[in-house]
Amino acid sequence: MNSNNEDSGAHRDGNDNIGGAADSAKENKKAIKHEVILLVSKWCEECVPADRVWKTLFDERKDFTYRLIDVSEPEGRRISISLYIRSVPSTIIDGKLSYVGIPTKEDANELLS
């Protein structure tokens, strides 16, 4: 076996990436249009259906990132304080409070357009 991997048989692109991984990452990066964060709490009954709406939409579109963050966690506290959020579920899109409550799928879709 060649110890310096000069002839490993793997395709390398001009950036010395194996198997075109950089091209794939670039395509995925271009496809992502928005970052969606849903702030929730363990005691919040309305948070479950709000999460379901965003997960369903994510599975269909795949053109945004989606994260569920509990307000009792340090990151959730930091976000809720910085955006003056007092209610959950709260949807943050691209760093801005965009919706409070349970969005319909149509409302969520519209928020991303």
Contacts in CASP RR format, 6 or more apart in sequence:
PFRMAT RR
TARGET T0000
AUTHOR 0000-0000-0000
METHOD contacts of the structure
MODEL  1
MNSNNEDSGAHRDGNDNIGGAADSAKENKKAIKHEVILLVSKWCEECVPA
DRVWKTLFDERKDFTYRLIDVSEPEGRRISISLYIRSVPSTIIDGKLSYV
GIPTKEDANELLS
2 8 0 8 1.000
8 18 0 8 1.000
10 18 0 8 1.000
10 19 0 8 1.000
11 18 0 8 1.000
11 19 0 8 1.000
11 20 0 8 1.000
12 18 0 8 1.000
12 19 0 8 1.000
13 19 0 8 1.000
13 20 0 8 1.000
13 22 0 8 1.000
13 23 0 8 1.000
15 22 0 8 1.000
31 62 0 8 1.000
31 63 0 8 1.000
32 63 0 8 1.000
32 64 0 8 1.000
32 65 0 8 1.000
33 63 0 8 1.000
33 64 0 8 1.000
33 112 0 8 1.000
34 63 0 8 1.000
34 64 0 8 1.000
34 65 0 8 1.000
34 93 0 8 1.000
34 94 0 8 1.000
34 112 0 8 1.000
35 64 0 8 1.000
35 65 0 8 1.000
35 67 0 8 1.000
35 93 0 8 1.000
35 94 0 8 1.000
35 95 0 8 1.000
36 54 0 8 1.000
36 58 0 8 1.000
36 64 0 8 1.000
36 65 0 8 1.000
36 66 0 8 1.000
36 67 0 8 1.000
36 91 0 8 1.000
36 92 0 8 1.000
36 93 0 8 1.000
36 112 0 8 1.000
37 66 0 8 1.000
37 67 0 8 1.000
37 68 0 8 1.000
37 69 0 8 1.000
37 79 0 8 1.000
37 91 0 8 1.000
37 92 0 8 1.000
37 93 0 8 1.000
37 95 0 8 1.000
38 47 0 8 1.000
38 50 0 8 1.000
38 51 0 8 1.000
38 54 0 8 1.000
38 66 0 8 1.000
38 67 0 8 1.000
38 68 0 8 1.000
38 69 0 8 1.000
38 89 0 8 1.000
38 90 0 8 1.000
38 91 0 8 1.000
38 92 0 8 1.000
39 69 0 8 1.000
39 70 0 8 1.000
39 71 0 8 1.000
39 76 0 8 1.000
39 79 0 8 1.000
39 80 0 8 1.000
39 85 0 8 1.000
39 88 0 8 1.000
39 89 0 8 1.000
39 90 0 8 1.000
39 91 0 8 1.000
39 92 0 8 1.000
40 47 0 8 1.000
40 50 0 8 1.000
40 51 0 8 1.000
40 68 0 8 1.000
40 69 0 8 1.000
40 70 0 8 1.000
40 71 0 8 1.000
40 88 0 8 1.000
40 89 0 8 1.000
41 47 0 8 1.000
41 70 0 8 1.000
41 71 0 8 1.000
41 72 0 8 1.000
41 88 0 8 1.000
42 70 0 8 1.000
42 72 0 8 1.000
44 88 0 8 1.000
44 89 0 8 1.000
46 88 0 8 1.000
46 89 0 8 1.000
46 101 0 8 1.000
46 102 0 8 1.000
47 88 0 8 1.000
47 89 0 8 1.000
49 102 0 8 1.000
50 89 0 8 1.000
50 91 0 8 1.000
50 101 0 8 1.000
50 102 0 8 1.000
50 103 0 8 1.000
51 68 0 8 1.000
51 89 0 8 1.000
53 102 0 8 1.000
53 103 0 8 1.000
53 104 0 8 1.000
53 105 0 8 1.000
53 108 0 8 1.000
54 66 0 8 1.000
54 91 0 8 1.000
54 103 0 8 1.000
54 108 0 8 1.000
55 66 0 8 1.000
56 105 0 8 1.000
57 105 0 8 1.000
57 108 0 8 1.000
57 109 0 8 1.000
57 112 0 8 1.000
58 64 0 8 1.000
58 66 0 8 1.000
61 112 0 8 1.000
63 112 0 8 1.000
64 112 0 8 1.000
69 75 0 8 1.000
69 76 0 8 1.000
69 79 0 8 1.000
70 76 0 8 1.000
71 77 0 8 1.000
71 80 0 8 1.000
71 85 0 8 1.000
71 88 0 8 1.000
79 85 0 8 1.000
79 92 0 8 1.000
80 86 0 8 1.000
80 90 0 8 1.000
83 90 0 8 1.000
83 92 0 8 1.000
83 95 0 8 1.000
83 96 0 8 1.000
83 97 0 8 1.000
84 97 0 8 1.000
85 97 0 8 1.000
85 100 0 8 1.000
87 100 0 8 1.000
87 101 0 8 1.000
88 101 0 8 1.000
89 100 0 8 1.000
89 101 0 8 1.000
89 102 0 8 1.000
90 97 0 8 1.000
90 99 0 8 1.000
90 100 0 8 1.000
90 101 0 8 1.000
91 97 0 8 1.000
91 98 0 8 1.000
91 99 0 8 1.000
91 100 0 8 1.000
91 101 0 8 1.000
91 103 0 8 1.000
91 108 0 8 1.000
91 111 0 8 1.000
92 98 0 8 1.000
93 99 0 8 1.000
93 111 0 8 1.000
93 112 0 8 1.000
98 111 0 8 1.000
99 107 0 8 1.000
99 108 0 8 1.000
99 111 0 8 1.000
103 111 0 8 1.000
END
